[in-house]
Amino acid sequence: MSNAQDLLIRPPHSSGSFLVNLGKAGRENLLAVAERRDYAKGDFIFRAGSPAEHVYLLIDGRVKIFELSSVGR
């Protein structure tokens, strides 16, 4: 079983975890349609204004979230 599968089947028991609140059947349904993707440093996962078509679950690593100002900073 992969780390992602293990996390979805047996999530941490944190009251704020949406995975716990989703319930076992919901987590199994999510796992059935899940697709693993790996990103390299500097890759864009999504951009501001993009349609919300996916749910992302970070299993390992870090993600930087930012939006450029009108002057590009």
N, C-alpha and C positions, 0 to 999 in steps of 0.2 A: 504494500500500500504506500503511495507517495505521501509526502508531507501535506500536500493540498487535500488529498482524500482524507487523511487522518484528521486534519483540522476541521473539515466539514462534517465528518461523522461524529467526532468527539471534540467539539470546540471548547476553548477555555471557559470556565464557569464564571464569567464576569457578567454582572447584571447589566452592563452597558453593551454587551456583545450582541449585535443583531443576529449573529449565527445561533446563539442560544435561544433567543426569542423567536427565531424562525421555526423551531421545532424540528424533530428528526425527519419527518416526511418532506418538509420544505427543503432541508439540507440535502436530502437524497435527490430530490428533483433538481436542485441547483447543480449538484455534482454530475448528474446525467447529461446536462447540457454544457458543462464547463469545458473550456478550452485553455490549455496552458500556453502562455506566451512568455518569452524571455526578451528582455530589453537590455541594450548596452548603455553605458553611461553616455548621456547627451541625447539619447533617443527621445522623441516626443511620443507620449502615450495617447494624448488627445490635446486639442487646442481649444481655446476659448471660442465659444460660438458654435462648436461642432454639435450636431444632434446627439442627444444622450441615448445611445443604442446599446451600451454595454454596462456591466457592473465589473469593477476591478477589485480583486482581492490580492493584496500584497502578502506573499508568503515569506519572502526573504529580501533583504536589502532596504534601500531608502528611495524615496521619491521626493523631488523638489517641485512644489506647486508655485507658480508665479504667473503674473500677467504683465505684459509690457505696457508702459504708459504711452501716451500719444506721441512722445518724443523718442520712443524706442528704448527706454530704460526700465 
